C-alpha cells in the first residue's frame, strides 16, 4: 500500500511539475563562491573528482562535493527529486544521453537551458551527432557533452590468422558472415556475443549506420522500416549460421571476450578499456576494424553510449554549477583525464590532436586504435533519440528474441512491435 501511495505521488507531482526552468535567480558573478554537489557513478564520478583539483586553480572559492552512486540509484533519486519539485537534488548530475529526452519530456522545466548561460559558444567543439543528443526540440542545450562511444568491431588477431581471414577484406555484413563461417570451422569460436532476450545493441548500431534510430527526425516509428528489416535479416543470418553466442548480459559478454568463445565483439570504443582490464594475458591478440556496411562503400559508423552533464533548475548555486560544467566539458586536459585513466572517450574534438590518440597500442596489435576511433567521430550519423527511446528498445529486443528463438517472421515481428509501441505512446 505504501508503494502505491508513493507511486501516485510521483505521478501527480510529475504531471504538475513546475520547477521554474531558468526563473530562479542566477548569480552571474565572475567569482562564484560556495559549495556545489555533483552526482555521478563509477569511473565517471572518479574522473569528476580528479578534475576538481584543476577546477580549484581557476575557481578557488568553490567547493565541489562529488557523490558516487550506483547508476540505477542515481536515476531513482533524480526522478524522485524532480517529482518533489527539486527536493534533494544536486547542483550537477551526470546522465546517459539516451536517458536525457525522457527526463526533459517528463520534467520540461527541471533543468537549466545552458545556451541561455552562454554554452552555445561551444557548439562547434563537438560533432553533430553528440550535439543532437544534448539539445531539445527547440535547439536549446539541456546538457553539456562529455563522453561518447564511436563503434567498431574488436577482433582476435590470432583467431583470424588461424582461419586465414584478412580483416581488411571485411567490408560488408555479408563479408562478416562469410568470415565468421571460416573462423568457426577453423577455431571453433563463434563470431560474436549477443544477449538476445535482453539487448538489441547490434540492431541499434545497424540502424544508426543507415541514419536512423527507432524514430525518424519527425518522431515516426522506424522499427518496421525497410532499414530495420534489412538489419534484422543480417542478425537472423548470423544466428542461422550458428555464429552468435547467446550470453547473459554484460558479464556474459566479458566472459566470452576473455575465454576466446568469440572472435569479435562489435561495441563502443570504451569497451577497449574492459578488454585490457579483464584480459591482460591477451595483449597483442586484439585489434579493431570498422563496422561492416550494408553495401560496398556504405556507411560503417555508429555510436554506442555516451553521457553528459545537466544542471537541475533548483540548484542554489547555479553560477558555480555552470562554471564547473563548462570547465569540465570544454577544458582539454580535464577531458583527457577520464580517457587516460579509464578509457572514457571524450567528445571534445580538440582532444583528438593530443599525441595520446596517435600512440600505437601494444595491447591492440601495435596499432593506433584510438586514433582510428577518433577519425570517425564526425562521420557518425545524427539520429533522433526521443523520450520513447527506452520503450522502443524494449519492443525491438522482444521482437529480436521472437525472430531468433521462436522463428517468427521478421516483417511480422517488427510490425507487431511497431504497433505495440504506437499503442503505448498513444
C-alpha positions in Angstrom: 0.0 0.0 0.0 2.8 2.4 0.9 4.4 1.7 -2.5 1.2 2.6 -4.3 0.9 5.9 -2.4 4.4 6.9 -3.3 3.8 6.0 -6.9 0.7 8.1 -7.0 2.5 11.0 -5.5 5.3 10.7 -8.1 2.8 10.6 -11.0 0.7 13.5 -9.8 3.8 15.6 -9.0 5.3 14.8 -12.4 2.1 15.9 -14.2 2.1 19.3 -12.4 5.8 19.7 -12.1 6.9 23.3 -12.5 10.4 23.8 -11.2 10.8 27.2 -12.7 13.2 26.5 -15.6 15.6 29.5 -15.6 13.3 31.6 -13.5 15.4 31.1 -10.4 17.9 33.9 -9.9 21.3 33.2 -11.4 24.4 34.7 -9.7 26.4 36.0 -12.7 29.4 36.8 -10.6 32.7 36.3 -12.2 34.0 35.0 -8.9 31.5 32.3 -7.8 31.7 31.1 -4.2 30.1 28.4 -2.1 29.6 24.7 -2.4 28.2 22.6 -5.2 27.3 18.9 -5.2 27.8 16.7 -8.3 26.3 13.3 -8.8 27.8 10.6 -10.9 28.7 6.9 -10.8 31.7 4.5 -11.0 34.7 5.8 -13.0 32.7 8.8 -14.2 32.4 10.0 -10.7 36.1 9.3 -10.0 37.0 11.3 -13.1 35.0 14.3 -11.9 36.7 14.0 -8.5 40.1 14.1 -10.2 39.0 17.2 -12.2 38.3 19.2 -9.0 42.0 20.0 -8.3 42.4 21.9 -11.6 39.0 23.5 -11.3 40.0 24.9 -7.9 43.0 26.6 -9.6 40.6 28.7 -11.6 37.8 28.8 -9.1 39.4 28.7 -5.6 36.3 29.8 -3.8 34.1 27.0 -5.0 34.0 23.8 -3.0 33.0 20.8 -5.2 31.5 17.7 -3.5 31.3 14.7 -5.8 28.9 11.9 -4.7 29.3 8.4 -6.3 26.1 6.3 -6.7 25.1 3.1 -8.4 23.7 4.4 -11.7 20.2 2.9 -11.1 20.1 4.5 -7.6 21.1 7.8 -9.1 18.3 7.8 -11.6 15.8 6.8 -8.9 17.0 9.7 -6.8 16.8 12.2 -9.7 13.2 11.0 -10.6 12.0 11.3 -7.0 13.7 14.7 -6.6 12.2 16.2 -9.8 8.8 14.9 -8.9 9.2 16.6 -5.5 9.9 19.9 -7.2 13.7 19.6 -6.9 13.9 18.4 -3.3 17.2 16.8 -2.5 18.7 17.3 -6.0 22.4 18.1 -6.5 23.7 21.1 -8.5 25.1 19.0 -11.3 24.1 15.5 -12.4 25.6 13.0 -14.9 23.2 11.3 -17.2 23.4 8.9 -20.1 22.4 10.5 -23.4 19.6 8.1 -24.2 18.0 9.0 -20.8 18.0 12.7 -21.3 15.0 13.1 -23.6 12.7 11.1 -21.3 13.6 13.4 -18.3 13.2 16.6 -20.4 9.8 15.4 -21.6 8.5 14.5 -18.2 10.1 17.5 -16.4 10.4 20.2 -19.1 11.4 22.8 -16.5 13.6 20.5 -14.4 17.0 21.6 -15.9 18.7 24.8 -16.9 18.9 25.7 -20.6 22.7 26.0 -20.8 22.6 28.1 -24.1 21.0 30.9 -22.1 24.1 30.9 -19.9 26.4 31.0 -22.9 27.1 27.4 -23.6 26.2 27.7 -27.3 29.6 29.2 -27.9 30.9 25.7 -27.8 28.6 24.2 -30.5 31.5 23.8 -33.0 33.6 21.9 -30.4 31.5 18.7 -30.7 30.3 16.5 -33.5 26.7 16.9 -34.8 25.5 13.5 -33.6 26.6 14.3 -30.0 25.1 17.8 -30.1 21.8 16.3 -31.2 21.7 14.2 -28.0 22.1 17.2 -25.7 19.6 19.6 -27.3 15.8 19.7 -27.1 13.4 20.1 -30.0 13.9 23.9 -29.9 17.7 23.5 -30.2 18.4 24.5 -26.6 21.3 22.9 -24.8 19.8 21.0 -21.9 23.1 19.2 -21.2 26.8 19.7 -21.8 28.5 16.9 -23.8 31.1 14.7 -22.1 32.0 11.2 -23.4 30.9 9.3 -26.5 31.3 5.8 -27.9 32.2 5.6 -31.6 31.7 2.0 -32.5 33.9 -0.6 -34.2 34.5 -4.4 -34.2 37.1 -5.6 -31.8 38.6 -8.9 -33.1 41.0 -11.6 -32.1 44.1 -11.3 -34.3 45.2 -14.9 -33.6 41.9 -16.5 -34.4 41.6 -14.5 -37.7 45.2 -15.7 -38.7 44.4 -19.3 -37.8 41.3 -19.1 -40.1 43.3 -17.3 -42.8 40.8 -14.4 -42.7 42.1 -10.9 -43.5 40.1 -8.3 -41.5 40.7 -5.8 -44.3 38.6 -8.0 -46.6 35.5 -7.5 -44.4 33.7 -4.5 -46.0 30.0 -5.6 -45.7 27.9 -7.6 -43.3 27.8 -10.4 -45.8 31.6 -10.4 -45.8 31.4 -10.6 -42.0 29.2 -13.6 -42.1 31.4 -15.4 -44.5 34.4 -14.7 -42.4 32.6 -16.0 -39.4 31.9 -19.3 -41.1 35.6 -19.8 -41.8 36.7 -18.8 -38.3 34.2 -21.1 -36.7 35.3 -24.0 -38.8 39.0 -23.4 -38.2 38.9 -22.4 -34.5 35.5 -23.5 -33.0 34.9 -19.9 -31.9 31.6 -18.2 -32.7 31.7 -14.8 -34.3 30.1 -12.5 -31.7 28.1 -12.5 -28.4 24.5 -11.2 -28.2 22.3 -11.0 -25.2 19.3 -11.9 -27.4 16.4 -11.8 -24.9 17.6 -8.6 -23.2 19.5 -6.3 -25.5 19.4 -5.1 -29.1 22.7 -3.3 -29.3 23.7 -4.7 -32.7 20.3 -3.8 -34.2 20.8 -0.2 -32.8 24.2 0.1 -34.4 22.9 -1.2 -37.7 20.1 1.3 -37.7 22.4 4.2 -37.0 24.7 3.3 -39.8 21.6 3.9 -42.0 20.9 7.2 -40.4 18.1 6.0 -38.2 17.1 5.2 -34.6 13.8 3.7 -33.6 12.3 7.0 -34.8 13.0 9.3 -37.8 13.6 13.0 -37.3 9.9 13.7 -37.1 9.3 11.1 -34.5 7.8 8.5 -36.8 8.4 4.9 -35.6 11.1 3.1 -37.7 11.0 -0.3 -36.1 9.4 -1.9 -39.1 11.1 0.3 -41.7 13.0 -1.2 -44.7 16.2 -0.4 -42.9 15.1 -2.2 -39.7 14.0 -5.3 -41.7 17.4 -5.2 -43.6 19.2 -5.1 -40.2 17.3 -7.9 -38.6 17.8 -10.1 -41.7 21.6 -9.9 -41.2 21.2 -10.7 -37.5 19.0 -13.7 -38.3 21.6 -14.9 -40.9 24.2 -14.7 -38.2 22.0 -16.8 -35.9 21.1 -19.4 -38.5 24.7 -19.9 -39.3 25.4 -20.6 -35.6 27.7 -17.6 -35.4 26.0 -15.9 -32.4 27.0 -16.9 -28.8 23.9 -16.3 -26.7 25.1 -14.8 -23.5 23.6 -13.5 -20.3 24.1 -9.7 -20.1 27.3 -7.7 -19.5 29.0 -10.5 -17.6 28.4 -12.9 -20.4 30.0 -10.6 -22.9 33.0 -10.1 -20.8 33.4 -13.8 -20.1 33.2 -14.6 -23.9 35.8 -11.9 -24.5 38.2 -13.4 -22.0 37.9 -17.1 -22.7 38.0 -17.0 -26.5 34.5 -18.2 -27.1 34.0 -15.4 -29.7 36.3 -13.9 -32.3 34.8 -10.4 -32.4 32.9 -8.0 -30.3 31.1 -5.1 -32.0 30.9 -2.3 -29.4 31.8 1.3 -28.5 35.4 2.4 -28.1 35.1 2.3 -24.3 35.0 -1.5 -24.4 38.7 -1.3 -25.2 39.3 -0.5 -21.5 37.3 -3.5 -20.4 39.2 -5.9 -22.7 42.6 -4.6 -21.4 41.4 -4.8 -17.8 39.7 -8.2 -18.0 42.1 -10.0 -20.4 45.6 -8.7 -19.7 47.1 -12.0 -20.9 45.7 -11.4 -24.4 48.0 -8.5 -25.0 48.7 -8.1 -28.7 45.9 -10.5 -29.7 43.2 -7.9 -30.1 42.7 -5.2 -32.8 39.7 -3.5 -34.4 38.1 -2.7 -37.7 35.1 -0.5 -38.6 31.6 -1.9 -38.6 30.8 -3.6 -41.9 28.4 -1.7 -44.2 25.2 -3.0 -45.8 26.7 -2.5 -49.3 30.2 -1.8 -50.7 31.1 1.8 -49.9 28.3 2.3 -47.4 28.5 4.0 -44.0 30.4 2.0 -41.4 29.9 4.2 -38.4 27.7 4.4 -35.4 27.9 5.3 -31.7 27.3 3.2 -28.6 26.7 5.1 -25.3 27.9 8.4 -24.0 26.9 10.7 -21.2 26.5 14.4 -20.4 26.1 16.9 -17.5 22.9 18.7 -16.6 22.1 21.4 -14.0 18.8 21.0 -12.1 17.0 24.3 -12.2 16.6 24.2 -8.4 20.3 24.5 -7.9 21.0 27.1 -5.2 24.4 27.9 -6.7 23.7 28.0 -10.5 26.7 30.2 -11.3 29.2 27.9 -9.7 27.4 24.8 -11.2 27.6 26.3 -14.7 31.3 27.1 -14.3 32.0 23.5 -13.2 30.0 22.1 -16.1 31.6 24.5 -18.6 35.1 23.8 -17.3 34.7 20.0 -17.1 33.4 19.6 -20.6 35.5 22.1 -22.5 38.9 22.1 -20.8 41.1 19.8 -22.9 43.3 18.5 -20.1 40.2 17.8 -18.0 38.5 16.0 -20.8 41.6 13.8 -21.2 41.6 12.7 -17.5 39.0 10.0 -17.9 40.5 8.9 -21.2 44.0 8.5 -19.8 42.9 6.7 -16.6 39.7 4.8 -17.6 39.4 4.8 -21.4 36.4 7.2 -21.3 36.4 8.6 -24.8 36.0 12.4 -24.8 33.5 14.2 -27.1 35.5 17.4 -27.2 37.1 17.3 -30.7 40.1 19.4 -29.6 41.4 16.4 -27.6 41.9 14.2 -30.7 45.0 16.2 -31.6 46.7 15.0 -28.4 49.6 12.6 -29.0 47.8 10.0 -26.8 45.5 9.3 -29.7 48.2 8.6 -32.2 50.2 6.3 -29.9 50.5 2.7 -31.1 49.0 0.3 -28.6 51.0 -2.8 -27.7 47.8 -4.4 -26.5 45.9 -3.8 -29.7 48.3 -5.4 -32.2 50.7 -2.3 -32.0 48.1 -0.2 -33.8 46.9 3.4 -33.0 43.4 2.0 -32.2 42.1 5.1 -30.5 43.1 7.3 -33.5 41.0 5.1 -35.7 38.0 5.8 -33.5 38.8 9.5 -33.3 38.9 9.7 -37.1 35.3 8.6 -37.5 33.6 10.8 -34.8 32.4 13.4 -37.3 31.1 10.7 -39.6 28.7 9.1 -37.2 25.2 9.7 -38.5 22.9 12.0 -36.4 19.8 10.2 -35.2 16.7 11.1 -33.2 16.8 9.9 -29.6 13.5 10.9 -28.0 11.6 10.3 -24.8 10.3 7.0 -26.1 13.7 5.5 -26.9 14.0 3.2 -24.0 10.4 1.9 -24.5 11.2 1.3 -28.2 14.3 -0.6 -27.3 12.3 -3.0 -25.2 9.9 -3.8 -28.0 12.6 -4.3 -30.6 14.5 -6.5 -28.2 11.4 -8.6 -27.7 10.9 -8.8 -31.5 14.5 -9.9 -31.9 14.0 -12.7 -29.4 10.8 -13.8 -31.2 12.6 -13.8 -34.5 15.6 -15.7 -33.4 14.4 -18.0 -30.7 10.8 -18.6 -31.9 11.5 -18.4 -35.6 8.8 -15.7 -36.0 8.7 -14.0 -39.4 10.9 -10.8 -39.4 8.4 -8.5 -41.0 5.5 -9.7 -38.8 7.5 -9.4 -35.6 8.7 -5.9 -36.4 5.3 -4.8 -37.5 3.8 -6.1 -34.2 6.5 -4.4 -32.2 5.8 -1.1 -34.0 2.0 -1.4 -33.3 2.6 -2.2 -29.7 4.9 0.8 -29.3 2.5 3.1 -31.1 -0.3 2.0 -28.7 1.8 2.6 -25.7 2.8 6.1 -26.9 -0.8 6.9 -27.6 
